[in-house]
Amino acid sequence: MPVAFLIHGRKKEKVHSKFFDFVSSVFPKLNRKCVPFVTDREPGLVNAIEKNFPNSDVIMCWNHLINDAKFNLHKMGADQENIAFYLSNIRELLRCDSVEEYKEKKQLLMVKWSKPIVTYFNKMEKDILFHCGKWIINKYDNLYDPFSGVTNNACESMNAVIKRLNKYKELPVDCFVLSMYYLQVYYITEVQRGLAGVGNYNLRHEFTHARIPKDEICLPKRVLKPDDIVKHVMSEIDSVREECVKEYTENTSTTVPLNQDSNSVPLSEDLNSVPISEDSNSVPISDDLNSVPLSEDSSSVPISEDSNSVPLSEDMDIPKVVSITDKNLSQKSLARLTVENDNVTFVQQQKAFMVKGTQGNIYAVTLLPKETCQCPSTTQCYHILAAKLFLGDESDNKLKFMNLKQLSREI
């Protein structure tokens, strides 16, 4: 079952080492009991495990080893028949019961190999000798499979969830974290059912003392099957975003912030059905305008330095309104909400803006000579955008959308 997760940008040994350092501190018995780690052939991952768990074996997945060999055989120009021949020989070597048997069989098989194949095999041989051979896997009970040897794809349900998530080119971190959470909830529930003798898992004979009565099973409020997790999470995220938009719309439905430099525009009696344009002529506002709620497609107004929120009345003109098309609280929307809630103050002595964030923290923001903010964000944050909106500057409202995969390659 999934126990710990690492979200990272690149497969670097330093990142993996921090992760396994955490794992070893939480589960110290793993190193004392020499629990094997089954991985792919990623060098940074292997080195990090060996550094933090020196008493444990790192066993490499046969599927990855075979697929790597197949890929390189294709690169060397081998045809399909030769590829099948060489892969069959590699599997024979992996299934040897001892190092001595492996060396004998290797001498017999390599006589039929081409020189480029021999050169490639010599580079990968250390992985077979120290991480993949059957004689290494057999040290651990119920780990070796006569057909697939050993694989790190044992948890098929978890892999299925991750594959569904991978269909999204750019996935918010919160969606991935929620998916992994629901997957852990599913397995925790299955373990409890197994302890009670009613689930898909059965207790081994030496652990029968851990059996629990059925009425002691503690089930979470919501348990999702792995096949339904991704669909549920994506719909749940959309629901949260809609609630944020609804709450934001309700908070701004009875007041309209004024911009001194904006041109007057009319509001018709049916505010939701008539678009508001900059060049419209002034029209009196009806008595019942305040009672008409704004929909999600209603409009909001940029705020200048001296603007205030004023209730709608019959004697005022309404300034230019900018349509809100965001379906979530984006940086732009958060900045606008911050200004409308009077959470931006300019301090003359410090020549800086004091911006109160959504969590109540106050950050100092400067715009000249360089845009800076004291918050932890590594990119332009909504505190800086709020300071600009406070001055009536909307030049950065149209945020640039970047392809994260392309950006990571460029870095």
NORWO-V41523 format. One record per backbone hydrogen bond with DSSP energy under -0.5 kcal/mol. NH is the residue of the N-H (numbers start at 0). CO is the residue of the C=O. E is the energy in kcal/mol with one decimal. If there is no record, write none. Layout:
NH/CO/E
NH/CO/E
//
This chain:
7/5/-0.6
11/9/-1.9
15/11/-2.2
16/12/-2.7
17/13/-1.6
18/14/-1.8
19/15/-2.6
20/16/-1.9
21/17/-1.8
22/18/-2.2
23/19/-2.5
24/20/-1.4
25/21/-1.8
26/22/-2.9
29/26/-1.5
30/27/-0.8
31/27/-1.1
32/28/-2.5
33/30/-0.7
34/29/-1.9
36/56/-2.6
37/35/-0.5
38/36/-0.6
38/58/-2.4
42/40/-0.5
45/41/-2.3
46/42/-2.7
47/43/-1.8
48/44/-2.0
49/45/-2.4
50/46/-1.8
51/47/-1.8
52/48/-2.8
55/52/-1.6
58/36/-2.9
58/56/-0.7
59/130/-1.9
60/38/-2.9
61/149/-2.7
64/60/-1.7
65/61/-2.9
66/62/-2.5
67/63/-2.4
68/64/-2.0
69/65/-2.6
70/66/-2.3
71/67/-2.1
72/68/-2.2
73/69/-1.9
74/70/-1.8
75/71/-1.7
76/73/-1.4
77/72/-2.3
82/78/-2.4
83/79/-2.1
84/80/-1.8
85/81/-2.7
86/82/-2.4
87/83/-1.8
88/84/-1.8
89/85/-2.1
90/86/-2.1
91/87/-1.8
92/88/-1.9
93/89/-2.1
94/90/-1.6
95/92/-1.2
101/97/-1.9
102/98/-2.4
103/99/-2.0
104/100/-2.4
105/101/-2.4
106/102/-1.7
107/103/-1.4
108/104/-2.2
109/105/-2.5
110/106/-0.5
111/108/-1.6
112/109/-1.1
117/113/-2.0
118/114/-2.3
119/115/-2.2
120/116/-2.6
121/117/-2.2
122/118/-1.0
122/119/-0.6
123/119/-1.3
124/120/-1.3
126/123/-1.0
127/123/-1.0
128/124/-2.4
129/125/-2.2
130/126/-1.9
131/126/-1.0
131/127/-0.7
132/127/-2.1
133/93/-1.7
134/95/-0.6
135/132/-1.3
136/132/-1.8
137/133/-2.6
138/135/-1.2
139/136/-2.0
142/139/-1.1
144/148/-2.8
148/144/-2.4
149/147/-1.3
155/153/-1.6
158/154/-2.0
159/155/-2.3
160/156/-1.8
161/157/-2.3
162/158/-2.4
163/159/-1.8
164/160/-2.0
165/161/-2.0
166/162/-0.6
166/163/-0.9
167/164/-1.6
168/166/-0.6
174/171/-0.7
175/171/-1.4
176/172/-2.7
177/173/-2.3
178/174/-2.0
179/175/-2.4
180/176/-2.1
181/177/-2.5
182/178/-1.9
183/179/-2.2
184/180/-2.4
185/181/-2.1
186/182/-2.0
187/183/-2.8
188/184/-2.2
189/185/-2.2
190/186/-2.5
191/187/-2.1
192/188/-2.3
193/189/-2.3
194/190/-2.3
195/191/-1.4
196/193/-1.0
197/192/-2.8
198/192/-0.9
206/203/-2.0
207/204/-1.4
209/206/-2.0
210/207/-1.6
211/194/-1.7
215/212/-1.5
216/213/-1.5
218/216/-0.8
227/224/-2.0
228/224/-0.8
228/225/-0.7
229/225/-0.5
231/227/-2.0
232/228/-2.7
233/229/-2.4
234/230/-1.8
235/231/-2.4
236/232/-2.6
237/233/-2.0
238/234/-1.9
239/235/-2.1
240/236/-2.3
241/237/-2.2
242/238/-2.0
243/239/-2.1
244/240/-2.4
245/241/-2.5
246/242/-2.7
247/243/-2.5
248/244/-2.6
249/245/-2.4
250/246/-2.0
251/247/-1.1
252/249/-0.8
255/309/-1.4
257/307/-1.7
261/258/-1.6
264/317/-3.2
266/282/-0.6
270/268/-1.0
272/269/-0.7
273/269/-1.2
274/272/-0.5
276/274/-0.6
279/276/-0.8
284/313/-0.5
288/285/-1.2
290/287/-0.8
291/288/-1.5
292/290/-0.7
297/294/-2.0
299/321/-2.4
303/257/-0.6
306/303/-1.1
309/255/-1.1
309/307/-0.6
311/253/-0.8
315/312/-0.7
317/264/-1.3
319/262/-0.5
321/299/-3.1
322/320/-0.5
323/297/-1.2
324/322/-0.7
329/327/-2.0
333/329/-2.8
334/330/-2.4
335/331/-2.3
336/332/-2.5
337/333/-2.3
338/334/-1.9
339/335/-2.4
340/336/-1.5
341/338/-1.9
342/337/-2.2
344/353/-1.9
346/344/-0.5
346/351/-3.1
347/345/-0.7
350/346/-1.2
351/346/-1.5
352/364/-3.2
353/344/-3.6
354/352/-0.7
354/362/-2.8
355/342/-2.7
355/353/-0.5
356/354/-0.6
356/360/-3.5
359/356/-1.6
362/354/-2.7
364/352/-2.9
365/371/-1.9
371/365/-2.3
371/369/-0.6
373/363/-1.1
384/380/-1.4
385/381/-2.3
386/382/-1.8
387/383/-2.0
388/384/-2.6
389/385/-2.2
390/386/-0.9
390/387/-0.6
391/302/-0.8
391/388/-1.4
392/387/-3.0
393/391/-0.7
396/393/-1.8
398/396/-1.4
401/399/-0.6
403/401/-0.7
406/402/-2.5
407/403/-2.4
408/404/-1.7
409/405/-2.0
410/406/-1.9
//
